[in-house]
């Protein structure tokens, strides 16, 4: 008699239409099978990024251009950042084996199991938790690649404008680990946190405008800051660089960078835009090394169980998250 293998059912977060966080549902699905170059991960934790909020309700023009579904999403899954244990590997996978602890990105990370490409993962450092590693991929790589684009080097004076959010907390710590003197700009409730993460100086943006202080910096990382590019240019030292990593007014910031970038070059200063982070194993490994050696500790604002993923999205959408929002599947 032929034995029939039982299907393994998992819990997964989906949305069947575009809209606010309350459209999110948790459903049962069959555990996926990895393709040749993929890894099946038993997810321990996932984290949310602003891009995940964007996925809930992208503008109509974006839906038309990107082909993700105009009236409703073609891909119903949600989430990118994840950490967990390798359950199964595809035939072409050489870097991982079942049982390995990993972190990185994979589509549909808000699930008990998710598949990820081999080159979107790296080994989890022993000294870091699954929650910390789930918080790191997109925000950490964005900060790392943005600072590199800003040509960061030891001995510089670096200012992080918007140092309390997801990308900002990583930018502050990566800059500090690079041997720079870091000034963190954030709100009053976050000043102590910025100091604890290594900031040499902190500025409460509600009481002081750093662009009017007369102080100059070799590198300014704009992470959800409110200042115009023209104002920031005044605060750049000769030969200094401003790199835009994100903004509350993203379109306005991009237009300013595009229009004023050439003008800044005439004064010997650089203005550039980070763009979309490219998730590569080398940069994930660099983040893992920083976490494993204690030079970087992801700041997690709140944790939610998978069953409360809609609440996690709602909290992130309100715009008050300090650091990262993590969704947990397994006890850490």
Buried (B, 14 or more C-beta within 10 A) or exposed (E): EEEEEEEEEBBBBBBEEBEEBEBBEBEEBEBBEBBEBBBBBBBBBBBBBBBBBEBBBBEEEEBEEEEBBEEEBEEBBBBBBBBBBBBBBBEEBEBBEEEBBBBBBBBBBBBBBBBBBBBBBBBBBEEBBBBBBBBBBBBBBBBBBBBBBBBBEEEBBBBBBBBBBBBBBBBBBBBBBBEBBBBBBBBEEBBEBBEEBBBBBBBEBEEEBBBEEEBBBBBBBBBBBBBBBBBBBBBBBEEBBBBBBBBEEEEEBBEBBEEBBEEBEEEEBBBBBBEEBEBBBEBBBBBBBBBBEEBBBBBBBBBBEBEBBBBBBBBBBEEEBBBBBBBBBBEB
